[in-house]
Amino acid sequence: MTQTIAIRARWVLVPDGPRQRIETDRWVLVEDGRIAAVTAGRPGGADRTIDVPEALVLPGFVNLHNHGISALLFRGIVEDRPTASWAADTVYGLIMPLQGLAMEVLDADELRAVTALGLLGLVKGGATTTMDMFRIAQAVSFDAAEELGLRFYGMPYLFSTEDLGIGEDGRPRYAARGTGESDLARASALFDAHDRRADGRIRAGFGPHGTDSCDADLLAGIRDAAADRGAKVTIHVSQSATEGETLRSRYGRTPTEQLAHVGLLGPDLVAAHCVYASDDDLGLIADAGATVANCPASFARGAVSAIWQRTAARGVRTGIGLDGYSMDTIGELRTAALVSKLASGLSEDATARDLVAAATVDGADALGRDDIGRIAPGCRADIVVVNLGAAHLAPVSDPLKTMVWHAGTSDIEAVIVDGRLVVEKGRHLLVDEDAIVAAGAAAVRKVWAEGQARGYIREGEIVG
Ligand SMILES: [Zn+2]
């Protein structure tokens, strides 16, 4: 059943050539899953009306990098761990082992419950599209995304080795090579089973884990499999200094050069992070038309600056990813602005307008979609309605600046995905939120108990 929804917009963000502009005092009409009109007069005959006096109506946010299952496994544990041993102790000593443990101790229903919990937070925060990386055995992610009504790009991980065998010096030994070929066959089968489910809202692609955990042959195989299917590829790139050193010693190339070498660096690639990429690397990415997913909050907790402005200023399409860490897109945009301004010392960098574009139209372009990320007649109706009428927001001068600098998830009035109202007045309409929170949290606690028993989680890191 399709709904007709009329939304009163005090402000609405509409396309203006390749950029965006605000129009005031409009109605947005949603019909048959699409935006039917943006008009000055109130349209008649709508099934539902969203009428909030101070509503800012935006395209739904596009989250270009996420981990719906794994990020909850170390929620509240990773923060405040020491920088000195971050890569060895935290990335390879906590995050990756807990991900493996989840596969060992959780059944399919429990994995699905954890993913649903992660994705529930995201959609309530206004992310209507999420590109999510998860292990091949966690294909229940597709089901959870469909249940929550999200637009979803599921990108199963591929590895040449899941066990980097990190030594005392923090460097990988590549302890167990050779899982790549079977991963490629399994990921290709997942693509064929899930792509274009749920009226096309659910998409699939390929998610090679990283340039250090996937060898050149696997990356070349992924290039061919993705090209055959017209699929997107996403990969972690230059996310640590160690990764760069590893690639230099194994191949004599930077991670970005390695991607170019194997033929993966192009418009269908979303490169997550690129924090340690050189200026030359960023030039290669820009020239290739690839996209960087900037995830500032996730890195800032580890005392590392992932600088949106640095990448964008070099002509790279730079979208926003929440990395499974934050569920609050508006907060992530604020963090992107803060990190960029602190890094350059220039308060005019990374403006609210730039960052909203990054999280909407630029994210859509990264996915090759000109039918989302825009409030324009004919586009799919992925919409966020932000109520700027609260005490901590009034009075509004520039709605985009007010939102980025002062608002948060609790100010989101409604979220519409593909013409369907999925969140209204802060509640998800399609699922039992309390049940999702209870089941997801119980499953994570099961992983934590085993993680404590095996020493991945230290004494005192879980209180109570
Ligand atoms: Zn990631």
Boltz pocket constraint, residues with backbone or C-beta under 6 A from the ligand:
constraints:
  - pocket:
      binder: B
      contacts: [[A, 65], [A, 66], [A, 67], [A, 133], [A, 236], [A, 272], [A, 323]]
      max_distance: 6.0
